[in-house]
Every structure is written in structure tokens, then in C-alpha cells.
């Protein structure tokens, strides 16, 4: 302790206009700055500076008087106020450093020279639109078997649902970036597939073991609409900040619509419970779902990027509302083994705007 006190007394001293006292070793004095030296916790000398306009007074220790030219009268006291500048500098005006003045090193021990660094700015909002192709993972085996049980040729039934499993998807999302790598937002997605005006043959077996063939023309379309809150994680790939990897996770609600239209001029199926021919059948359902999406984007500019995405959308319906020929809908509960699994995978291209 005695050594530290003796060392502090032998140092130079700077008193700031805010009343702070800096014990240091003054290296040089000019009309604009006082440059001084302090030792850090490892006793390593570190150079700092303080603008002269923030200095109320300063004093030189015995050692510094031999090496630092003091602009004060040596016959006066060691500690004294700084003399006023020459009369031609008496004009009072806000201080503005020269344009070519280099940035001074901040002293962490002096509040008079410390300024908190500003965070790097980045785009807070991201809006994206995307579109591509989709594929239903489930083979819809129960629906295919039901079609075969009605007398449809197995190869035609398989081809019919093969077309329904492939479709188009589109979506949009908006995110607010809380940080460089994390954001929250809302995501929406749509899916559509259809079996285009497919003609197939129904084989009917009579009581007398005779077989008849009937032509059926049917057009069926699947629609899926999803919306829900979402979170976004993103990371730059490389130092050029041209490529970025994005992960998105959303949990929300999905709506299903299945429309079937039969040509009334050809053979139509009959509902055994109502004994009515089926011309138009509408099935609807809704349930919880989610989306996990992984994408790689390339920045055309700081405000626009394009991306390639892959996504998974799991969804299973346990019940449906069924309406035939425009009649009021009836809720149909599907057993566990007959639940409608319309989970799918998407591949899409996207355009994103950052601002």
C-alpha cells in the first residue's frame, strides 16, 4: 500500500471539467490535446488522450517536468488552472474537430473521454414470396382401396391418386429481426393438386355372373391452406455476406378442401345410405399443423435476395365434413387406421426484400 501511494503521488495529474482526477504520466501537451500514459492491471503502459477543452487543470510530477515542456511559469505553483488562449481565439462557438483529425483512443478510466460504441445497423424487416412443387408423402392407400372396391380397375385407381399426390405450392411470410440472427413473424402457405378430368372404367358384376363396363368422368382437387406464427434463425456463410442459411419453424392451423365433380351424362356412383347419385362431393377439415423450412439465399443487393428452399409440412385429419350435391354437411369421424394423412414436402424458389 505504501508503494502504491508513493507511486500515485509521483505521477502527473489531470483534473477534467467534470471533476474527475486522472493520475498518469503526461507525454505531451498541445493546444488541442494532452496525451498521457497509464498502466493497466498487468502494469503495461497504455496511451490515451483528452481534449484540452475537457481539462480544467493539470500538474506535472518531478519526473515529467524534465521531459515534458510545460506551458506554465515554473515559478508558479505546480498545480494551476490552464491560461486562457490568445485573444484571437476568444470567440465562443461549438467545438468541431478538423475533418482529418484521427479518432482518439478512449480512456476506459475517464468518463470524460468515454463514449459507448453504436451497434451495427441492419435490416429489421424481411418480406418473402415463394412458389414451387410439392409431393404428398402418404400413398393414400385407404382412398385407393376404396376406389378399387367400387369396381375401378386397380391400375386406373393407382394412376388417379398418383396424380393427386403431386401438386403446386406457394407462400409468403413477414419477419421482424430482433437481432442479426433471430426474428419472429407470420407465415402462410398454400397447396393444390388435381386429377384432371380422369376417365376410368367401372366393372359391375351381375347376379347372373355377367360383367358390365361403365365409363366415369371425374375431376378431383385438393386444397390446403396454412397460417401461423413463425421464428427465423439465420447465419452468414463466408465473410463476403452474399450467402445466408435460414431455418424457419412455424406452428399454426391448416384448412383442407377436397372437391369432386362427376359428369352427370356418364355413370355416377350412388350413396347406399341416401340412394342418391353423386354429382358433386365436398369434403372439408381443419387441424393443427406446422412447417419446418431450410433455405439458402443469395443477396443480389443489400435489399433484395433470392433463395432455394425445402420444407416439410406434417398434417393428419381425424374427421371431415362431407357435403353431397350441395346438401348440408355431415361430420364424418375417421378411425385411427383410416385417418387422412396429407403430410407433404415442398421445394420452392423465393424472392425476399429486406428493409
C-alpha positions as CSV (number, residue, x, y, z in Angstrom):
1,X,0.0,0.0,0.0
2,X,2.9,2.4,0.8
3,X,4.4,1.7,-2.6
4,X,1.1,2.4,-4.4
5,X,0.6,5.6,-2.5
6,X,4.1,6.8,-3.3
7,X,3.7,5.9,-6.9
8,X,0.4,7.8,-7.2
9,X,2.0,10.9,-5.6
10,X,4.9,10.9,-8.0
11,X,2.5,10.8,-11.0
12,X,1.2,13.7,-13.1
13,X,-2.4,14.8,-12.5
14,X,-5.2,15.9,-14.9
15,X,-8.4,17.3,-13.5
16,X,-11.3,17.3,-16.0
17,X,-14.2,19.8,-16.3
18,X,-16.5,17.1,-14.9
19,X,-14.4,16.9,-11.7
20,X,-12.7,13.6,-12.4
21,X,-9.0,13.3,-11.5
22,X,-6.7,11.2,-13.7
23,X,-3.3,10.1,-12.2
24,X,-1.0,9.4,-15.1
25,X,2.2,10.2,-16.8
26,X,1.8,13.2,-19.2
27,X,3.6,12.5,-22.5
28,X,2.9,15.7,-24.5
29,X,0.8,18.9,-24.3
30,X,-0.6,20.8,-27.3
31,X,-3.3,23.5,-27.7
32,X,-5.9,20.7,-28.6
33,X,-4.9,17.6,-26.6
34,X,-3.0,16.3,-23.6
35,X,-1.5,12.9,-24.3
36,X,-0.8,10.8,-21.3
37,X,0.1,7.2,-20.2
38,X,-1.4,4.9,-17.7
39,X,-0.6,1.3,-16.7
40,X,-3.2,-1.4,-17.0
41,X,-3.8,-4.2,-14.5
42,X,-0.8,-6.0,-16.0
43,X,1.4,-2.9,-15.4
44,X,1.7,-2.5,-19.2
45,X,1.8,1.2,-20.4
46,X,-1.3,2.3,-22.4
47,X,-1.5,5.6,-24.2
48,X,-4.6,7.9,-24.0
49,X,-5.5,11.4,-24.8
50,X,-8.0,14.0,-23.5
51,X,-9.2,17.1,-25.4
52,X,-7.9,20.4,-23.9
53,X,-11.5,21.7,-23.8
54,X,-12.3,19.0,-21.2
55,X,-9.4,19.8,-19.0
56,X,-9.8,22.2,-16.0
57,X,-6.2,21.9,-14.8
58,X,-3.2,19.7,-14.8
59,X,0.1,19.3,-12.9
60,X,3.4,17.7,-13.7
61,X,5.3,15.5,-11.4
62,X,9.1,15.9,-10.8
63,X,10.0,13.3,-13.5
64,X,7.7,14.7,-16.2
65,X,9.0,18.3,-15.7
66,X,12.3,17.2,-17.0
67,X,10.9,15.7,-20.3
68,X,7.5,17.5,-20.9
69,X,7.6,21.2,-21.9
70,X,5.2,22.9,-19.5
71,X,3.5,25.9,-21.0
72,X,3.1,27.4,-17.5
73,X,5.5,29.6,-15.5
74,X,7.8,27.3,-13.5
75,X,8.0,29.8,-10.7
76,X,4.2,29.4,-10.0
77,X,2.6,26.6,-8.1
78,X,2.8,23.0,-9.6
79,X,-1.0,22.8,-9.9
80,X,-2.8,25.7,-11.6
81,X,-5.6,26.5,-14.0
82,X,-4.9,26.5,-17.7
83,X,-4.3,30.0,-19.0
84,X,-6.8,31.4,-21.5
85,X,-5.8,31.1,-25.2
86,X,-4.7,34.2,-27.1
87,X,-7.2,37.0,-27.7
88,X,-7.8,36.0,-31.3
89,X,-9.2,32.7,-30.1
90,X,-11.7,34.3,-27.6
91,X,-14.7,33.8,-29.9
92,X,-17.1,31.4,-28.3
93,X,-18.5,28.7,-30.6
94,X,-19.3,25.0,-30.5
95,X,-16.3,22.8,-30.8
96,X,-15.9,20.9,-34.1
97,X,-12.7,18.9,-34.7
98,X,-11.0,19.1,-38.1
99,X,-12.3,16.7,-40.7
100,X,-8.9,15.0,-41.0
101,X,-8.4,14.5,-37.2
102,X,-7.8,10.9,-36.4
103,X,-10.0,9.2,-33.9
104,X,-8.5,9.4,-30.4
105,X,-8.1,6.3,-28.2
106,X,-10.7,6.3,-25.5
107,X,-9.6,6.0,-21.9
108,X,-11.7,3.4,-20.1
109,X,-10.9,5.0,-16.7
110,X,-12.0,8.5,-17.6
111,X,-15.8,9.2,-18.1
112,X,-14.9,12.5,-19.8
113,X,-13.5,10.6,-22.8
114,X,-15.6,7.5,-22.9
115,X,-18.4,7.0,-25.5
116,X,-20.4,3.8,-25.9
117,X,-19.9,2.3,-29.4
118,X,-23.0,2.2,-31.6
119,X,-24.4,-1.1,-32.8
120,X,-24.0,-2.0,-36.4
121,X,-27.2,-1.2,-38.3
122,X,-29.0,-4.0,-40.2
123,X,-32.4,-4.5,-41.9
124,X,-35.1,-5.2,-39.4
125,X,-37.9,-6.3,-41.7
126,X,-37.9,-9.2,-44.2
127,X,-40.8,-10.0,-46.6
128,X,-40.7,-13.1,-48.8
129,X,-42.8,-14.7,-51.5
130,X,-42.2,-18.2,-52.8
131,X,-43.5,-20.9,-55.1
132,X,-42.7,-24.4,-56.3
133,X,-43.7,-28.0,-56.4
134,X,-44.9,-30.3,-53.7
135,X,-45.4,-34.0,-53.1
136,X,-47.7,-35.8,-50.6
137,X,-45.6,-38.3,-48.7
138,X,-48.5,-40.7,-47.9
139,X,-49.6,-43.1,-50.6
140,X,-53.3,-42.6,-49.8
141,X,-53.7,-46.4,-49.7
142,X,-57.1,-46.3,-48.0
143,X,-58.6,-44.0,-50.6
144,X,-57.1,-46.0,-53.4
145,X,-58.6,-49.2,-51.9
146,X,-62.0,-47.6,-51.5
147,X,-61.9,-46.7,-55.2
148,X,-61.0,-50.2,-56.2
149,X,-63.8,-51.6,-54.0
150,X,-66.3,-49.5,-56.2
151,X,-65.2,-51.5,-59.2
152,X,-62.5,-49.2,-60.6
153,X,-59.6,-51.0,-62.3
154,X,-56.6,-51.2,-59.9
155,X,-54.1,-49.7,-62.4
156,X,-56.5,-46.8,-63.1
157,X,-57.1,-46.2,-59.3
158,X,-53.4,-46.1,-58.7
159,X,-52.8,-43.7,-61.5
160,X,-55.6,-41.5,-60.3
161,X,-54.1,-40.9,-56.8
162,X,-50.6,-40.7,-58.2
163,X,-51.6,-37.5,-59.9
164,X,-53.3,-36.2,-56.7
165,X,-50.1,-36.6,-54.8
166,X,-48.1,-34.2,-56.9
167,X,-49.1,-30.5,-56.8
168,X,-48.1,-26.9,-56.6
169,X,-47.4,-24.8,-53.5
170,X,-47.0,-21.1,-52.9
171,X,-46.5,-19.0,-49.8
172,X,-45.5,-15.7,-48.2
173,X,-44.0,-14.6,-44.8
174,X,-43.0,-11.5,-43.0
175,X,-40.4,-11.3,-40.2
176,X,-39.1,-8.7,-37.8
177,X,-35.5,-9.2,-36.9
178,X,-34.8,-8.8,-33.2
179,X,-31.1,-9.4,-33.8
180,X,-28.8,-10.2,-36.6
181,X,-29.6,-13.9,-36.4
182,X,-33.1,-14.2,-34.8
183,X,-36.5,-13.0,-35.9
184,X,-40.3,-13.5,-35.3
185,X,-43.1,-13.3,-37.8
186,X,-46.1,-14.9,-39.5
187,X,-46.0,-17.5,-42.3
188,X,-48.7,-18.6,-44.8
189,X,-48.7,-21.4,-47.3
190,X,-51.0,-23.0,-49.8
191,X,-51.1,-26.3,-51.8
192,X,-53.2,-27.5,-54.7
193,X,-53.3,-30.8,-56.6
194,X,-55.8,-32.3,-59.0
195,X,-56.6,-35.3,-61.1
196,X,-57.5,-33.7,-64.4
197,X,-60.9,-34.9,-65.8
198,X,-59.9,-38.5,-65.5
199,X,-61.9,-41.1,-67.3
200,X,-61.9,-44.6,-65.9
201,X,-64.0,-47.8,-66.2
202,X,-66.2,-49.3,-63.5
203,X,-66.6,-53.1,-63.7
204,X,-70.0,-54.2,-62.4
205,X,-70.7,-57.9,-61.7
206,X,-74.3,-59.0,-62.1
207,X,-76.2,-61.7,-60.2
208,X,-76.1,-63.9,-63.2
209,X,-72.3,-63.6,-63.2
210,X,-72.4,-61.3,-66.2
211,X,-70.0,-58.3,-66.3
212,X,-70.7,-54.8,-67.5
213,X,-68.4,-51.9,-68.0
214,X,-69.3,-48.3,-67.3
215,X,-67.4,-45.1,-68.1
216,X,-66.9,-42.5,-65.4
217,X,-65.5,-39.0,-65.8
218,X,-64.3,-37.3,-62.5
219,X,-62.3,-34.2,-61.7
220,X,-61.0,-34.0,-58.1
221,X,-58.9,-31.2,-56.5
222,X,-57.1,-31.0,-53.2
223,X,-56.6,-27.6,-51.5
224,X,-54.6,-27.0,-48.3
225,X,-54.2,-23.5,-46.7
226,X,-51.8,-22.9,-43.7
227,X,-51.2,-19.9,-41.5
228,X,-49.3,-19.5,-38.2
229,X,-46.7,-17.6,-36.2
230,X,-43.1,-18.4,-37.0
231,X,-39.5,-17.9,-35.8
232,X,-36.4,-17.4,-38.0
233,X,-32.8,-18.3,-37.5
234,X,-30.2,-17.1,-40.0
235,X,-26.4,-17.3,-40.4
236,X,-24.0,-15.8,-42.9
237,X,-21.8,-18.2,-44.9
238,X,-18.4,-16.6,-45.5
239,X,-17.1,-13.1,-44.9
240,X,-18.5,-11.7,-48.2
241,X,-22.1,-11.6,-46.8
242,X,-23.5,-12.8,-50.1
243,X,-24.9,-16.2,-49.0
244,X,-27.0,-16.9,-45.9
245,X,-28.5,-20.0,-44.4
246,X,-32.0,-19.7,-42.9
247,X,-34.0,-22.0,-40.7
248,X,-37.8,-21.4,-40.1
249,X,-40.1,-23.1,-37.7
250,X,-43.8,-22.4,-37.6
251,X,-46.8,-23.9,-35.7
252,X,-50.3,-23.0,-36.8
253,X,-53.6,-24.1,-38.3
254,X,-54.3,-25.8,-41.6
255,X,-57.5,-26.0,-43.7
256,X,-58.4,-28.7,-46.2
257,X,-60.8,-28.7,-49.1
258,X,-61.5,-31.7,-51.4
259,X,-63.8,-31.1,-54.4
260,X,-65.0,-33.9,-56.7
261,X,-67.2,-33.4,-59.8
262,X,-68.7,-36.2,-61.8
263,X,-70.1,-35.9,-65.4
264,X,-73.9,-36.5,-65.0
265,X,-74.1,-37.7,-68.6
266,X,-72.0,-40.8,-67.7
267,X,-72.1,-43.4,-65.0
268,X,-72.2,-41.9,-61.4
269,X,-71.9,-43.6,-58.1
270,X,-74.8,-44.0,-55.7
271,X,-74.7,-43.3,-51.9
272,X,-76.0,-46.5,-50.4
273,X,-77.4,-44.6,-47.3
274,X,-79.3,-42.0,-49.2
275,X,-79.7,-43.9,-52.5
276,X,-78.8,-40.7,-54.5
277,X,-76.4,-40.3,-57.3
278,X,-73.3,-38.4,-56.5
279,X,-72.6,-35.5,-58.8
280,X,-70.7,-33.1,-56.5
281,X,-68.9,-34.1,-53.3
282,X,-67.2,-31.6,-51.0
283,X,-65.0,-32.6,-48.1
284,X,-63.6,-30.1,-45.6
285,X,-61.4,-30.3,-42.5
286,X,-59.1,-28.3,-40.3
287,X,-56.5,-29.2,-37.7
288,X,-53.2,-28.1,-36.1
289,X,-50.0,-28.4,-38.2
290,X,-46.6,-26.8,-38.7
291,X,-43.8,-26.1,-41.2
292,X,-40.1,-26.6,-40.9
293,X,-38.2,-24.9,-43.7
294,X,-34.5,-24.8,-44.6
295,X,-33.3,-22.3,-47.2
296,X,-30.2,-20.9,-48.8
297,X,-30.4,-17.4,-50.1
298,X,-28.1,-15.2,-52.3
299,X,-28.1,-11.4,-51.9
300,X,-28.4,-9.5,-55.2
301,X,-28.1,-6.3,-53.2
302,X,-28.4,-5.3,-49.6
303,X,-32.2,-5.0,-50.1
304,X,-33.1,-8.0,-52.4
305,X,-32.2,-11.7,-52.2
306,X,-33.3,-14.9,-53.9
307,X,-33.5,-18.3,-52.2
308,X,-33.8,-22.0,-52.7
309,X,-35.9,-23.7,-50.0
310,X,-37.0,-27.1,-48.9
311,X,-39.8,-27.6,-46.4
312,X,-41.8,-30.3,-44.5
313,X,-45.5,-29.9,-43.6
314,X,-46.9,-32.7,-41.4
315,X,-50.7,-32.9,-41.2
316,X,-53.2,-35.6,-40.3
317,X,-57.0,-35.2,-40.3
318,X,-59.1,-37.3,-37.9
319,X,-62.5,-36.0,-39.1
320,X,-64.1,-34.4,-42.2
321,X,-67.3,-32.5,-43.0
322,X,-68.9,-34.1,-46.1
323,X,-71.5,-32.5,-48.3
324,X,-73.1,-34.2,-51.3
325,X,-74.8,-32.4,-54.1
326,X,-75.0,-29.2,-52.2
327,X,-76.8,-30.7,-49.2
328,X,-75.9,-29.7,-45.6
329,X,-72.5,-31.2,-44.5
330,X,-72.3,-34.2,-42.2
331,X,-69.3,-34.7,-39.9
332,X,-67.5,-38.0,-40.7
333,X,-65.1,-39.3,-38.0
334,X,-62.2,-41.2,-39.4
335,X,-60.8,-44.2,-37.5
336,X,-57.2,-44.3,-36.5
337,X,-56.4,-46.7,-39.3
338,X,-58.4,-44.6,-41.8
339,X,-57.2,-41.1,-40.9
340,X,-56.3,-38.9,-43.8
341,X,-52.5,-38.2,-43.8
342,X,-51.7,-35.3,-46.2
343,X,-48.2,-34.6,-45.0
344,X,-46.0,-33.2,-47.8
345,X,-42.6,-31.9,-48.7
346,X,-42.1,-28.7,-50.7
347,X,-39.3,-27.4,-52.9
348,X,-39.5,-23.8,-53.9
349,X,-37.8,-20.6,-55.2
350,X,-38.3,-17.3,-53.3
351,X,-37.7,-13.6,-53.6
352,X,-37.0,-11.7,-50.4
353,X,-37.0,-8.0,-49.6
354,X,-35.0,-6.5,-46.7
355,X,-35.6,-3.1,-45.2
